[in-house]
């Protein structure tokens, strides 16, 4: 059973990667995923340094809904991201995602993260609001 699970994981990981890559490339939306503040300690200065890491990725973006209240538009979208695209990190709520579509960039806030996994993670479904 252990071997089977491992093989399934590898297969799912491959499939997820392929689907995300194919669908992502067909879209006119560029995504910049910002991994927030990875802290490191500088022994010489005695300071903690936080570094943001940006990953420019092409992933499927599903626009879920758009509501307008008092002239303010709120959009909800869902992104499908494989771990390899973001440095094999687990997405966190404090991370940031910037979408560029139709020539304009919009920052967004991550509201929900669903991790699909077997023995290893193979796909993250990330909901954002912008």
N, C-alpha and C positions, 0 to 999 in steps of 0.2 A: 504493500500500500504506500509506503514511504517513497519508493521510486516513482510510482505512478503519479503521486501528487507533485513531485518535483518536475516530472516531464510535462504535466499539465500546466504548472506554473510557467515553465519556459515557453510553452506553446502560447499561452495566454499573453505573456509578456511580448512575444514576437508579434502576435496578431494585433494587440493594442497599439504597438509601436507603428505597425504598417498602416492601420486604419487612421490613426491620428496624423501621421505624416501625409498620407494621400489626401484626406479631407482638408487638412490644414493648408496644404499647398494650393488647393483649388479655390480657397477663399481670398477675398480681397481685404483681409483684416490682419494686420500685424500686431502681435502681442509682445509687450515687454514685461517679463515677470521679474519683479524686484524682490530678491531674498533680503529681508530686512536685517540690519544690524547683527552680523556675526561678530561677537565680541572676542577680542584677543587682548592679552595683557602684554604691555611693553615693559619688560623688566628694567630697562635703562632709565626710562622716564617715570616709571611707577604709575603709568596711566593705562586705563582700559580704552581701547580703540574699537569703535564699531564700524564695520565696513558693510556697505550694501553691495550685493552682487546682482548685476543685471543679466538676464538671459533673454535674447530676442528669439522668439519662437513662432512657428506657424502651427496653430492648432485649431481644431474645429470649435467654432463659437456658435452657440445656439441662442438666439435672442428670444427670451422667454416671454417678457411682456414689457409694456411701456405704459406708464400712467402719467397723467398730467394733472397737477393740482395747483391752483392759483398761479398759473403761468410757469410753474417749475416742473420740468420733465424728469421723471425717474425711470430708468431702464434697468431691467434685470436680465442678465445673460448667464449662460452656463458654459464653461470651458472644459474640455477633456484633455488632460495633460499626462504624458507618461513620465515616470521618474527620471529617465535619462536626460530629458530636456531641461531639467532644472537642477542639474548636478547631483542626481540621486537623493535629493532632499524631500522631506515630507513637507507639503505646503502648510503654512501657518496663517492664522487669521490676520496677524500683523503684516504679512507680506503684502506687496502692492502689485496691481496689474494695470498697465496702461494699454488701452486699445487704440489703434490707429486705423480708421476706416474712412473712406471717401475724403481722404486728405486731411482729416482733423484728428487730433489726439485727445483722448479722454482718460483721466485717471479714474480708478474705481476702488471700491472697498470690497474685500472678500467677506461674504456673509456666511458661507457654509462650505465644508469640505467633506466629500465622501471618498474614502479610500477603498478601492476594490483590490482584494488580495486573496491569495491562497497562502502558501508558505512564504511567498514574497509579494511585495506590492507591485501591481502592474498597471494601475490606472487611477488617476485622481479626477474626480468630478468636482470642479470648483465653481461655486455660484458667486456672482459679483453683482454689485449695484453701482450704477454710475449715472 
